[in-house]
Amino acid sequence: MKPGPKEVFATQGGTMSDFPTKAKVVIIGGGVVGCSALYHLAKKGWSDCVLLEKNELTAGSTWHAAGNVPTFSTSWAIMNMQRYSTELYSRLADEVDYPMNYHVSGSIRLAHSKERMQEFERAMSMGRYQGIPMEMWTPEQAKARYPFLETHDLEGVLYDPTDGDIDPAQLTQALAKGARDLGQKIVRFCPATDVTQKDDGSWIVHTEKGDITCDYVVNAAGYYAQRVGEWFKPYGGRTVPAMVMSHQYLLTDEVPEVEAWSKENGGKLPLLRDVDVSYYLRQEKNGFNLGPYEPNCRGHWMTEDDPMPEDFSFQLWNDDLDRIEDIVTDAMERVPLMATSGVGRVINGPIPYAPDGLPLIGPMPGVSNAFEAHTFTFGIAQGGGAGKVLAEWIVDGHTEWDMWAVDPRRYTDYTDQDYCNQKGMEVYGNEYAMHFPHHEWPAAREKKLSPVHAKVKELGGQMGAYNGWERANWFAKPGDDTSLEATHTWGRSGPWEQRIKEECEAVRDHCGVLDLPGFSRFMVTGEGAAEALRGLITGGLPKVGRINLVYIADDRGRILTEMSCVRLADEAFMMITAATAQWHDRDILLSAMPASVSVEDVTTKRDTLIVTGPKSRDILAGLSDGDFESGWLTHQSATVAGREAFLIRVSFAGELGWEVHALNEDIPVIYEAVLEAGAVPFGMYALNSLRIEKGYRAWKGDLSTDYSLLEGGLERFVKLDKPQAFPGKAAILAEKQRGVAKRFVTLKVDAGEADAPYMSCIRHGDAIVGETTSGAWGYRVGASIALGMVRADLAEPGTELQVDIYGELCRAVVQADAPMWDPDNERLRA
């Protein structure tokens, strides 16, 4: 006779009366991330939370994970998260009284080229800023530390003494014990089956053992996250952008020389990563663990004849060593000692991949009181930090560090399954690839096209993807090298450089036109719209017929987002924001508006042309019945080339200009007419150069929750005397009274071959005193420019600093608090 639920539950160490029917938070998924989230919620004082696991803890990707714990990343957010994990793991055994095998062996990362050395220099600089004592080594130094290593063809080595490995199962159980000891509940062998959201926004999580009512729910279901995500679609959710890759690593038999070295040196060999060949090699007991990321990789559960099983707990796939044969051979040549031992075991298991290879942590797009923490490619390394970040999202409503890099809202409606599959395969096959600033990854492109996409390409447009939208980065001429190989440089020099210069000069001297599909647009209308917006933004609203920039802060007074606010009527506004901010800013507006106010996303209905330069008035006036003597920051409806359009007198390029917004079907006629009238097409690279000369901030680079509005130099957009208690008002007032710790500055940099990338360290003497937030060459001013944050006492114009650009310390001078180009905005207002 089949046992009933009471008998089943009793065999698992509990009774039905133990089953929790209420909780503050329910976490679905019992891997390392789910357990870390549960533990960190308890550490923040929320001890009435429940974790549900369909099988046993660690049954998914966690149980077969290799357990490497690197800090290395060229993403500031990811490095922060991984660094925190290493710090947590080093104390966790004592903190929760659960012994663990955590080996901090250090790691050696090999460079075969100058470009790889530059990447290492950048990561080392970021690491040192975060307190990670990374070092650059010569091949000889690496050989001294790792005597079995062949070094004859190496440029250099990055050494990270904090790197190592940990037992994933022990780590997960330690986090689980810590959570239980603080009052949290874990229910194993209890599959969640669905969710229901109640009218008040709370949730019912349905399970095979009963229902749990909770305030918040978390999808931490690993490679089953997409399946769990379907339950949230009735409440505003979407299909989770994810796929599953097959990842193999092999364990060798024991090697006597490794055992002898370990005994003599009292520890393990450093973890070795040959990133140009694409594998890691680490000591596993007295043998080796080799983990390749092969270009001829394989995804699973992507086709009808290979469906995802209902339960794949503690299961693996068969070996497929032919795929990794070349990498294994290369590793044996790098460490010949490895070839002296046989392969003892091969692990081939599922690893979830998001389209950019980074996890999804944060608010679930479109769904209130629901969060995500899943699709971790490196879940062990990131699990500690992920739990911290998620607990902060849920409890505080914000995170200590800006975490846009992993925010689920960074993806929108273009991430169909084909896109996820193609990008997952591409990311896996290029796991250790360098992300050069002018390189565009080719897989799964052309998901969202402007109405003039074919024309832009015909004109030589070299395209980039922006929230799935294809935009021209630059325009090539016949004979220009447009190969992917040409983009494999950190420097500004390349076939694009002369073209960017020409495009900037066209905007400076005549008129340029930029096709800009994907501007996020929201119509905010209805009774109470104006007052609701006043209660949301830090500053004031424009008058009817005008436009201005508005900022939204979090409750710490930090920069949550920036929007252009176009006032159409007393209670009607069009809010325009960055393409990538579409779902992020939609959720902000929806959550802030009362029931009487409608928020409509009209992003895809219209396209936008930027027509800018000293001749833009003449060109548009010859095509339109509009009033082109109207002032700066105004808007109007008019016809252009006989088609209805909406004109906004504003220019991110810092020249006289207009944004021309029109229905998709009307844009081709308008674009053709503007070109025929003499406008020169320009691209996003030129726009970036032009905007940085004006000191205009870019969202999630210069404008992020790492900085307050006052630190960001945005005080003129803050009205502390208005009656509305907008988010962050008290924090901004307190900061104003005590003074800011950092200030936003523009730097003129004596740069060499490359301009400053995001998060380059700024130095004063031997001290790191700030960081760049963006950098580019300014073709109108003839100089390398960096925007950034520095210690407040060093923000005075004329102060000399240094910027670390890929290992080269470059002199930098703080500029006056005004744009380097057209400081009095005379050209804009012309």
Buried (B, 14 or more C-beta within 10 A) or exposed (E): EEEEEEEBBEEEEBEBEEBBEEBBBBBBBBBBBBBBBBBBBBBBEBBBBBBBBBBBBBBBBBBBBBBBBBBBBBBBBBBBBBBBBBBBBBEBBEBBEBEBEBBBBBBBBBBBBEBBBBBBBBBBBBBBBBEBEBBBBEBEBBBEBBEBBEBEEBBBBBBBBBBBBBBBBBBBBBBBBBBBBBEBBBBBBBBBEBBBBEEEEBBBBBBBBBBBBBBBBBBBBBBBBBEBBEBBEEBBBBBBBBBBBBBBBBBBBEBEEBBEBBEEEEBBBBBBBBBBBBBBBBBBBBBBBBBBBBBEBBBBBBEEEEEBEEEBEEEBBEBEEEBBEBBBEBBBEBBEBBBEBEBBEBBBBBBBBBBBBBBBBBBBBBBBBBBBBBBBBBBBBBBBBBBBBBBBBBBEEBBBBBBBBBBBBBBBBBBEEEBBBBBBBBBBBBBBBBEBBBBEBEBBBEBBBBBBBEBBBEBBBBBBBBBBBBBBBBBBEEEBEEEEEBBBBBBBEBBBBEBBBBBBBBBBBBBBBBBBBBBBBBBBBBEBBBBBBBBBBBBBBBEEBBBBBBBBBBBBBBBBBBBBBBBBEEBBBBBBBBBBBBBBBBBBBBEBBEEEBEBEBEBBEBBBBBBBBBBBBBBBBEBBEBEBEBEBBBBBEBBBBEBEBBBBBBBBBBBBBBBBBBBBEBBBBBBEBBBEBBBBBBBBBBBBBBBBBBBBBBBBBBBBBBBBBBBBBBBEBBBEEBEBEBBBBBBBEEBBEEEBEBBBBBBBBEBEEBBBBBBBBBBBEEEBBBBBBBBBBBBBBEBBBBBBBBBBEBBEEEBEBBBBBBBBEBEBBBBEBBBBBBEEBEBBEE
